[in-house]
Each structure stands twice: as structure tokens, then as C-alpha cells.
Amino acid sequence: MKKIISVGLSFVLTMSMLAGCATTKTADTAAPTQPETVKSETAQADTQAASEEAQKDAGTSEETQALKGGGSNIIYVITASYATPMFETEARIAQETAEKLGYEVKCVSHDDDLTVQSEIIETAIADKAAGIILDNAGAEGSVEAVKKAREAGIPTVIIDRELAADGVAIAQLVSNNYQGAQAVAEVFVEAMGEEGNYAELLGKETETACIVRSQGFHDVIDQYDGLVMVAQETANWEQTTAYEKMETMLQAHPDISGVICGNDPMALGAAAACKAAGKKNVVIISVDGSDEARDAIIAGDVTATALQQAALMAEQAVTILDGYLKTGSTGLASEKQLVDRRAITKDNAQYLEQFVYTEE
């Protein structure tokens, strides 16, 4: 029997409880126990006054700010391009989960274009969407669009890439890019034998994920004097661009024996370039956890990747949104929840499929 393994999800137990109370009530389901009322009118007045004072000091509570949705039964699932397996998985799992809960789902891609994303959210508002699941097109550039949805009474749950503002989305399930990059960097150091020249392929340098992943890599690798970065290029997350950049770096530095990559497509491009150049046993690491990277790891072309739990985040995001629409609360201790990653190597790659890690 297969068991789905989740890593670093402190909110899973909370969400399991929330899912239980968020299901549609049937005739034989007992009504939830109501909290005991305050018997003293004076005590009740004091409590109310204290609550009002606290709200003046700290802002209104989640309950008083609870968003009811636009009025329809539609959930919008908005991600980047489905050409990237991870985003396709996010959309597919979110849609499947929401439809099981009785929602109509509209899946749309913004292709990492902030203008397109804003237009989609405007459409969701006009559609009176119940809620939005969003893997955003930019941490800062997405804030205003999500604010507009909030002002229209539509709650948004952010997945994967964080929003550069608190209190705008109702929840953010953010991939722990730093932890994941460090995990595969440790694999890199060991595979390199703590020495050798290496190169780095960066994603889009304006994106937080690119910066944080690179920092995670270097905070581990830079501790070893024997490991020297001789080249660094930006490949914009793209496999074809990574292939071309890797070709150029190998021509300038034929002694490169390792490559650190910000995502799987770039790692696959780097691996292909190394193979075309006749380079063998190059240590290549990345971040994502796609089936394509899994296959390359099993084949020996890529050394490791850091699994991004896209399927789990998408499922939990819908569960959180559904619970919020039914109870007015996310059930989370804080808005932002970091979702840890798992290092995938030749030793455990067989347990990975469609961004879900399982063990027999």
C-alpha cells in the first residue's frame, strides 16, 4: 500500500480537522457544540469592550473581515504556463479537489505576465467568483490585483510563490525554496567530493524564487574552498536557453564538473549540453521535482532535484478556501505557511510521480 509523504507541513493536522467541519451537514450529523455563553451581563460588556479596544490596536479580526465570496459557485485557479509540468499539476489537482467539493472551476494561465494576471482577476471579479487559488506572476506586482479581489469580497489563497504583502490573501502556502536549495546543495557537495569547478544557471533574476534558491545553494557550497564557481549565466527558467548558455560556458571552461540550476528545465538543458559536448559524470542539481527530472536522475544525467510539493499545496489550498468560505476562518495559526522540500536522488527517485512522493 502506498503512503503519501508530506514534508514540513505543520498545518496538515489543522487542515484535516478543518476539512471535517467544512463538509456539508447531513440530517444525522450532530450540530457543533456552541461555546458557553457568558452569564454575567457586566462580564459580557467588559469582554466586548476589550475586544473592540484590541481591534483598534491590532486591526480587525479575521472573523470581522471574513470575505463571503462574489456570490457564485466558481473557483478560479490561476497559475503560470501549463507547459511547465509543475504548474499543470497545480491546476489539475486544484480543479479535481474543488470539483469534488461541488465547485465549478475555471483554470487560467497568466504566463508570468502581470498584465494578463490582472485581467484574469478582473474577469474573476466580474464572474462573481467564490474564491481564487493563485500561483502569482510576481511577489510585488501581484499585490494590487489580489487587493481588488479582496475589496470585491473574494478570498484568495496563494500557492508556491509568496505575495509581498500580508493581510491581502487569506493564506499563503509557500514553497520553502531556501531549505530545498540547501538540501540538494548538500548532495552536490558530496557528489563533487568537496572540490572542483562548477557553473550556475539562474532563473529570472527579478523573481524572489531565483534569488532565494541561489542563496540557499551558495550558503552551503561556499563553505568549501575547493568548490569554485567559474561561470554564472541567466537562462530564465528555460530548457532551450539553458542548453545554449551551457554550451557557451563549457567552451570557455571545459573543466566544469558541476552545475547548479534554479529549476528542472534548466538542469535538463544543461545535461543535454554536457552530453552533446561529450562531458561525462557532471554533477547537476536543480529544484522542482518533475517527472522529467526524475527520469534524468534514474538515467544518471542529473544528480538531484528538490521536490516542490505542488500537488499537496494545490489540494490544501482548495481545502483552506472551502473551509474559509463555510466558516469564515482558515484554521491556520498564521497566514504564511512554509512547505518544505525533499531532496530527490537516485536512491529515492522511484517514489516520485507527478510531484507526489510515495513509499511502499
C-alpha positions in Angstrom: 0.0 0.0 0.0 1.3 3.4 -0.9 1.6 6.2 1.6 1.8 9.8 0.5 4.7 11.5 2.3 4.4 15.2 3.1 7.4 17.2 4.3 7.3 20.1 6.7 3.6 20.8 6.6 2.8 21.9 10.1 -0.7 22.8 9.2 -1.8 19.4 7.8 -3.4 18.2 11.1 -5.2 21.5 11.4 -6.5 21.2 7.9 -7.7 17.7 8.5 -9.8 19.0 11.3 -11.0 21.9 9.2 -11.9 19.6 6.3 -14.0 17.6 8.7 -16.0 20.6 9.9 -16.3 22.1 6.4 -18.2 19.3 4.8 -21.9 19.7 4.1 -24.0 18.9 7.1 -26.3 15.9 6.7 -29.5 15.1 8.6 -27.9 12.8 11.1 -24.8 15.0 11.7 -24.8 16.5 15.2 -24.6 20.3 15.3 -21.3 21.6 16.5 -21.2 22.4 20.2 -21.7 26.1 20.8 -19.3 27.9 23.2 -20.7 28.5 26.6 -22.3 32.0 26.8 -21.1 34.5 29.4 -23.7 34.6 32.2 -22.8 38.0 33.6 -24.0 40.9 31.5 -21.2 43.0 33.1 -18.6 40.5 32.1 -20.1 40.3 28.6 -19.9 44.1 28.3 -16.3 44.1 29.5 -15.4 41.4 27.1 -17.0 43.2 24.2 -15.2 46.5 25.2 -11.9 44.7 25.5 -12.4 43.1 22.1 -13.2 46.5 20.5 -10.2 48.1 22.1 -8.0 45.2 20.8 -9.3 45.6 17.3 -8.4 49.4 17.4 -4.9 48.5 18.5 -4.2 45.5 16.3 -6.7 45.8 13.4 -9.9 44.0 12.9 -10.1 40.2 13.5 -10.3 37.6 10.8 -13.9 37.0 11.7 -15.0 40.6 11.2 -13.0 40.7 7.9 -14.3 37.4 6.6 -14.9 37.6 2.9 -18.1 35.9 1.7 -17.1 35.4 -2.0 -18.5 37.0 -5.0 -21.8 35.1 -4.9 -21.3 32.4 -7.5 -20.0 28.8 -7.0 -17.0 29.4 -9.2 -13.3 29.0 -8.1 -10.6 30.5 -10.3 -7.3 28.6 -10.4 -4.7 30.9 -11.9 -1.1 29.7 -12.5 1.8 30.2 -14.9 2.1 28.3 -18.1 0.9 24.7 -18.3 3.9 23.9 -20.4 5.8 23.6 -17.1 4.7 20.3 -15.5 4.6 21.8 -12.0 2.0 24.4 -12.9 -0.1 21.9 -14.9 -0.1 19.7 -11.8 -1.2 22.6 -9.6 -4.1 23.4 -11.9 -5.1 19.8 -12.3 -5.1 18.9 -8.6 -6.8 22.1 -7.6 -9.5 21.5 -10.2 -10.1 17.9 -9.1 -10.2 18.8 -5.4 -12.6 21.7 -5.9 -14.9 19.8 -8.2 -15.2 17.0 -5.6 -16.3 19.7 -3.2 -19.0 20.8 -5.6 -17.5 23.9 -7.1 -17.3 24.9 -10.8 -13.7 25.5 -11.7 -12.1 27.8 -14.2 -8.3 27.2 -14.8 -6.4 30.0 -16.4 -2.7 30.7 -17.1 -1.2 34.2 -16.8 2.1 33.0 -18.4 4.0 35.1 -15.8 2.6 38.3 -17.2 1.3 40.7 -14.6 -1.0 42.5 -17.0 -2.6 39.2 -18.1 -2.9 38.2 -14.4 -4.7 41.5 -13.6 -7.1 41.0 -16.5 -7.9 37.4 -15.3 -8.6 38.6 -11.8 -10.8 41.4 -13.1 -12.7 38.7 -15.0 -13.0 36.6 -11.8 -14.4 39.6 -10.1 -16.9 40.2 -12.9 -17.8 36.5 -12.7 -18.6 36.9 -9.0 -16.1 34.1 -8.2 -16.4 32.4 -4.8 -12.6 32.4 -4.5 -9.2 32.3 -6.2 -6.3 30.0 -6.0 -3.2 31.8 -7.3 0.4 31.0 -8.1 1.2 34.6 -8.8 3.2 36.3 -11.6 5.3 38.4 -9.2 5.6 38.9 -5.5 5.2 42.7 -5.5 3.4 43.2 -8.8 0.5 40.9 -7.8 -0.5 42.7 -4.6 -2.8 45.3 -6.2 -4.7 42.7 -8.2 -5.3 40.5 -5.1 -6.3 43.6 -3.2 -9.0 44.3 -5.8 -10.3 40.7 -5.4 -10.4 41.2 -1.6 -12.3 44.5 -2.0 -14.8 42.7 -4.1 -15.3 40.2 -1.2 -13.4 37.4 -3.0 -10.8 35.5 -0.9 -7.5 34.4 -2.5 -5.2 31.6 -1.4 -1.6 32.0 -2.7 0.4 28.9 -3.5 4.1 28.3 -4.3 5.3 31.9 -4.8 4.7 34.2 -1.9 3.0 37.6 -2.1 5.0 40.6 -0.9 2.2 41.8 1.5 0.4 40.3 4.5 -3.3 40.6 5.1 -4.2 40.7 1.4 -4.6 37.0 0.7 -6.3 34.8 3.3 -3.5 32.3 3.3 -0.1 31.7 1.6 1.3 28.2 1.1 4.8 29.0 0.1 7.4 26.5 -1.1 10.5 26.6 1.1 12.9 27.4 -1.6 15.8 28.1 0.7 15.5 24.9 2.6 15.1 22.9 -0.6 18.1 24.5 -2.3 20.2 23.8 0.8 19.1 20.1 0.8 20.3 19.5 -2.8 23.4 21.6 -2.3 24.5 19.2 0.3 24.1 16.4 -2.2 26.1 18.4 -4.7 29.0 18.9 -2.3 29.2 15.2 -1.5 28.9 14.2 -5.2 31.7 16.7 -6.1 33.9 15.3 -3.4 34.1 18.9 -2.0 36.2 20.2 -4.8 36.0 21.1 -8.5 34.9 23.9 -10.8 31.2 24.5 -11.3 28.8 26.8 -13.1 25.4 28.2 -12.1 22.3 28.7 -14.3 19.9 31.3 -12.8 16.2 31.7 -13.5 14.7 35.2 -13.8 16.8 37.3 -11.5 13.9 39.7 -10.7 11.9 36.9 -9.1 12.2 36.1 -5.4 12.4 32.3 -6.1 15.5 32.8 -8.2 17.3 34.9 -5.6 16.3 32.6 -2.6 17.3 29.4 -4.4 20.7 30.7 -5.4 21.3 31.9 -1.9 20.4 28.5 -0.5 22.8 26.9 -2.9 25.7 29.2 -2.0 25.2 29.2 1.7 26.1 25.5 1.6 28.6 25.3 -1.3 30.6 28.5 -0.4 31.7 26.9 2.8 34.0 24.6 0.8 37.1 26.4 -0.6 37.7 23.6 -3.0 34.5 24.3 -4.9 34.9 27.2 -7.3 32.2 28.8 -9.4 33.8 29.7 -12.7 30.7 30.8 -14.6 27.2 32.1 -14.0 24.5 32.7 -16.6 20.8 33.6 -16.6 18.6 31.1 -18.5 15.2 32.5 -17.5 14.0 29.1 -16.3 14.0 27.8 -19.9 15.5 24.5 -21.1 16.5 25.7 -24.6 18.2 28.8 -23.2 19.9 26.7 -20.6 21.3 24.4 -23.3 22.7 27.4 -25.2 24.2 29.0 -22.1 25.7 25.7 -21.0 27.3 25.3 -24.4 29.0 28.7 -24.1 30.2 28.1 -20.6 31.7 24.7 -21.5 33.6 26.3 -24.4 35.0 28.9 -22.0 35.6 26.5 -19.1 35.9 22.9 -20.4 37.0 21.8 -16.9 33.5 22.4 -15.4 32.5 19.3 -13.4 29.3 20.5 -11.8 26.2 22.7 -12.5 23.7 24.2 -10.0 20.4 25.1 -11.6 17.4 27.1 -10.4 14.8 24.7 -11.8 14.5 21.3 -13.6 14.1 22.6 -17.2 17.4 24.4 -16.9 19.0 21.3 -15.4 17.7 19.2 -18.3 19.1 21.7 -20.8 22.5 21.7 -19.0 22.6 17.9 -19.0 21.8 17.8 -22.8 24.6 20.3 -23.5 27.1 18.3 -21.4 26.1 15.1 -23.2 26.5 16.8 -26.6 29.9 18.1 -25.6 31.0 14.6 -24.6 31.2 15.6 -20.9 30.5 12.6 -18.6 29.9 12.5 -14.8 29.0 16.1 -14.5 27.2 16.7 -11.2 23.9 18.6 -11.9 21.4 19.7 -9.3 18.1 21.6 -9.5 14.8 22.5 -7.9 11.3 21.3 -8.9 10.8 17.6 -8.7 9.3 17.0 -12.1 8.9 13.5 -13.7 11.3 14.6 -16.4 14.0 15.3 -13.8 13.2 12.1 -12.0 13.8 10.1 -15.2 17.1 12.0 -15.8 18.2 11.2 -12.3 17.4 7.5 -12.8 19.3 7.6 -16.1 22.3 9.3 -14.4 22.1 12.5 -16.4 21.0 14.7 -13.4 22.2 14.1 -9.8 19.4 15.6 -7.6 16.4 17.8 -7.5 14.4 19.3 -4.6 10.8 18.2 -4.8 8.3 21.0 -4.8 5.1 19.6 -3.3 2.8 21.2 -5.9 0.1 18.6 -5.7 -0.1 18.8 -1.9 -0.1 22.6 -1.9 -2.9 22.8 -4.5 -5.1 20.3 -2.6 -4.6 22.0 0.7 -5.2 25.5 -0.8 -8.6 24.4 -2.1 -9.4 22.8 1.3 -8.4 26.0 3.1 -10.5 28.1 0.7 -13.5 25.8 1.1 -13.3 25.9 4.9 -12.9 29.7 4.9 -16.0 30.2 2.7 -18.0 27.9 5.1 -16.6 29.0 8.5 -15.0 32.5 8.0 -11.7 31.1 9.2 -8.7 29.5 7.6 -7.9 27.5 10.7 -4.2 28.4 10.4 -2.0 29.9 13.1 -0.5 32.4 10.6 -1.2 33.5 7.1 2.1 32.2 5.6 2.9 28.5 5.8 6.3 27.3 4.5 6.1 23.9 2.8 9.5 22.1 3.0 11.0 20.3 0.0 12.6 16.8 -0.2 15.9 16.0 -2.0 15.3 13.5 -4.7 18.3 11.4 -5.7 18.9 8.0 -7.4 18.2 6.4 -4.1 14.5 7.6 -3.9 13.6 8.8 -7.4 11.4 5.8 -8.0 8.9 7.1 -5.3 8.2 10.3 -7.2 5.4 10.7 -9.7 3.6 13.9 -10.8 5.0 15.9 -7.8 3.8 13.4 -5.3 6.3 11.4 -3.2 5.1 8.0 -2.1 6.7 5.0 -0.5 5.6 1.4 -0.4 
